[in-house]
Amino acid sequence: MNSKGNQIPSALIVVAPRDFRDEEYLDVHAQLVEAGFLVQVASTQTGRIKGLFGTWIEADLSLSQAKASQFDAVVFVGGDKASIYFSNQTALNLAQSAADLGIVLGALCIAPVILGKAGVLKDRRATCYPTYRNELQGLGAVVCDDPVVIDGWLVTADGPMSAKAFALAVVDRVNLKRSLS
């Protein structure tokens, strides 16, 4: 059993309220489910959300309802509209809380900027979509060119092409963390 009192790992995927990057969500969700995770989705509000390329998903929780302590992993999916969370204090608090609690925290595409703005990437290795790397570096991250970067319980990736490898890295980190507790 983990600190959440259950044997089944859980993950929260945070998506933009519209035009999230479909394949990033779909690849991450599929890998987590395949690995046996219970997955919930959060956004600015609950209900149906449409991805950039037409995928409809259901947001189970609003960000204000999401508590990092209830999950083994918190993952922010990218796409241009994820920039809504760059200045969203609730999203920044969620990322900070996950980091403070030592929960596996992941972000891909432009979403690592959310982690940077939450202050959790200071002097930590990370990557993101290439056009945001200067911003990420300005937020204190040690920016790497690798498609997926793991630094402790943090996992970041550079975009849609890396979504599957990113998700597998999140699963690996959660499994490692659970084996140590």
C-alpha positions as CSV (number, residue, x, y, z in Angstrom):
1,M,0.0,0.0,0.0
2,N,1.1,3.6,-0.6
3,S,0.6,6.7,1.5
4,K,-2.8,7.2,-0.1
5,G,-3.9,3.9,1.4
6,N,-4.4,1.9,-1.8
7,Q,-2.5,-0.5,-4.0
8,I,-3.6,0.8,-7.3
9,P,-1.4,3.8,-8.5
10,S,-3.3,7.0,-9.4
11,A,-2.5,9.9,-11.7
12,L,-4.0,13.3,-12.4
13,I,-3.8,14.7,-15.9
14,V,-4.2,18.4,-16.1
15,V,-5.4,19.8,-19.5
16,A,-6.2,23.2,-20.9
17,P,-10.0,24.0,-20.9
18,R,-9.9,23.8,-24.7
19,D,-7.5,23.0,-27.5
20,F,-5.2,20.8,-25.4
21,R,-2.8,18.8,-27.5
22,D,-4.8,15.6,-28.3
23,E,-2.0,13.2,-28.9
24,E,-0.2,14.2,-25.8
25,Y,-3.3,13.5,-23.7
26,L,-4.2,10.3,-25.6
27,D,-0.7,8.8,-25.4
28,V,-0.2,9.7,-21.7
29,H,-3.6,8.5,-20.7
30,A,-3.2,5.3,-22.7
31,Q,0.1,4.4,-21.1
32,L,-1.1,5.2,-17.6
33,V,-4.2,3.1,-18.0
34,E,-2.2,0.3,-19.6
35,A,0.1,0.4,-16.6
36,G,-2.9,-0.1,-14.3
37,F,-3.3,3.5,-13.1
38,L,-6.6,5.0,-12.0
39,V,-6.6,8.3,-14.0
40,Q,-8.5,11.4,-13.4
41,V,-8.6,14.6,-15.5
42,A,-8.6,18.1,-14.2
43,S,-9.1,21.5,-15.9
44,T,-10.4,24.9,-15.0
45,Q,-13.9,23.4,-14.9
46,T,-15.5,19.9,-15.1
47,G,-17.3,18.5,-18.1
48,R,-16.5,18.0,-21.8
49,I,-13.4,19.5,-23.3
50,K,-12.4,19.5,-26.9
51,G,-8.8,19.0,-28.0
52,L,-7.0,21.0,-30.8
53,F,-7.7,18.2,-33.3
54,G,-11.2,17.3,-32.2
55,T,-10.8,14.7,-29.4
56,W,-13.5,15.1,-26.7
57,I,-12.6,14.2,-23.1
58,E,-14.3,14.6,-19.8
59,A,-12.7,16.6,-17.0
60,D,-13.5,14.8,-13.7
61,L,-12.3,17.6,-11.4
62,S,-11.8,21.3,-11.5
63,L,-8.3,22.5,-10.6
64,S,-9.7,23.9,-7.4
65,Q,-10.9,20.4,-6.4
66,A,-7.6,18.7,-7.3
67,K,-5.4,17.8,-4.4
68,A,-1.9,16.6,-5.2
69,S,-1.8,14.5,-2.1
70,Q,-4.5,12.2,-3.5
71,F,-2.4,11.1,-6.4
72,D,0.9,9.2,-7.1
73,A,1.5,11.5,-10.1
74,V,0.4,14.9,-11.4
75,V,0.9,15.5,-15.1
76,F,0.4,18.7,-17.1
77,V,-0.3,18.2,-20.8
78,G,0.8,20.8,-23.3
79,G,-0.4,22.5,-26.4
80,D,-0.4,26.3,-26.9
81,K,-3.5,26.7,-24.7
82,A,-1.7,25.2,-21.7
83,S,-0.2,28.7,-21.4
84,I,-3.5,29.6,-19.6
85,Y,-1.8,28.0,-16.6
86,F,1.4,30.1,-16.7
87,S,-0.3,32.6,-14.4
88,N,-3.1,30.5,-12.9
89,Q,-2.3,30.4,-9.2
90,T,-4.4,27.3,-8.6
91,A,-2.4,25.4,-11.2
92,L,0.9,26.8,-9.8
93,N,-0.1,25.8,-6.3
94,L,-1.0,22.3,-7.5
95,A,2.5,21.9,-9.1
96,Q,4.2,23.3,-6.0
97,S,2.2,21.0,-3.7
98,A,3.1,17.9,-5.7
99,A,6.8,18.9,-5.6
100,D,6.7,19.7,-1.9
101,L,5.1,16.3,-1.2
102,G,7.5,14.4,-3.3
103,I,4.8,13.3,-5.7
104,V,5.9,12.4,-9.2
105,L,5.4,15.6,-11.2
106,G,5.4,15.7,-15.0
107,A,4.9,18.2,-17.8
108,L,5.4,18.1,-21.5
109,C,5.5,20.4,-24.5
110,I,5.1,24.0,-23.2
111,A,3.7,22.8,-19.8
112,P,7.1,22.6,-18.1
113,V,6.9,26.4,-18.1
114,I,4.1,25.9,-15.6
115,L,6.5,24.0,-13.3
116,G,9.1,26.7,-13.8
117,K,6.7,29.4,-12.9
118,A,5.6,27.4,-9.8
119,G,9.3,27.5,-8.7
120,V,9.9,23.8,-8.8
121,L,12.5,23.7,-11.6
122,K,15.1,26.0,-10.0
123,D,18.5,24.3,-10.6
124,R,16.7,21.1,-11.8
125,R,17.3,19.4,-15.2
126,A,14.3,19.8,-17.5
127,T,13.2,20.2,-21.1
128,C,10.3,21.6,-23.0
129,Y,9.1,22.5,-26.5
130,P,12.1,24.2,-28.2
131,T,10.6,27.7,-28.5
132,Y,10.1,27.9,-24.8
133,R,13.5,26.7,-23.7
134,N,14.9,30.2,-23.1
135,E,11.9,31.0,-20.9
136,L,12.4,27.8,-19.0
137,Q,16.1,28.6,-18.5
138,G,15.1,32.1,-17.3
139,L,13.0,30.5,-14.6
140,G,16.0,28.7,-13.2
141,A,15.9,25.3,-14.9
142,V,19.0,23.6,-16.3
143,V,17.6,23.1,-19.8
144,C,18.5,19.9,-21.7
145,D,18.0,19.0,-25.3
146,D,16.9,15.4,-24.6
147,P,13.3,14.5,-25.6
148,V,12.5,13.3,-22.0
149,V,14.4,14.5,-18.9
150,I,14.1,12.9,-15.5
151,D,15.4,14.7,-12.4
152,G,14.4,12.9,-9.2
153,W,10.6,12.8,-9.1
154,L,10.3,15.4,-11.9
155,V,9.7,14.3,-15.5
156,T,9.6,16.7,-18.5
157,A,9.4,16.2,-22.2
158,D,9.7,18.3,-25.4
159,G,6.4,17.7,-27.1
160,P,3.9,15.3,-28.9
161,M,6.6,13.1,-30.4
162,S,7.9,12.3,-26.9
163,A,4.5,11.8,-25.2
164,K,4.7,8.0,-25.0
165,A,8.3,7.9,-23.7
166,F,7.3,10.7,-21.3
167,A,4.3,8.6,-20.0
168,L,6.5,5.5,-19.6
169,A,9.0,7.6,-17.6
170,V,6.2,8.8,-15.3
171,V,5.1,5.2,-14.8
172,D,8.7,4.2,-14.0
173,R,9.1,7.0,-11.5
174,V,5.8,6.1,-9.7
175,N,6.7,2.4,-9.6
176,L,10.2,3.3,-8.2
177,K,8.7,5.6,-5.6
178,R,6.1,3.1,-4.5
179,S,8.8,0.4,-4.2
180,L,10.7,2.6,-1.9
181,S,7.8,3.3,0.5
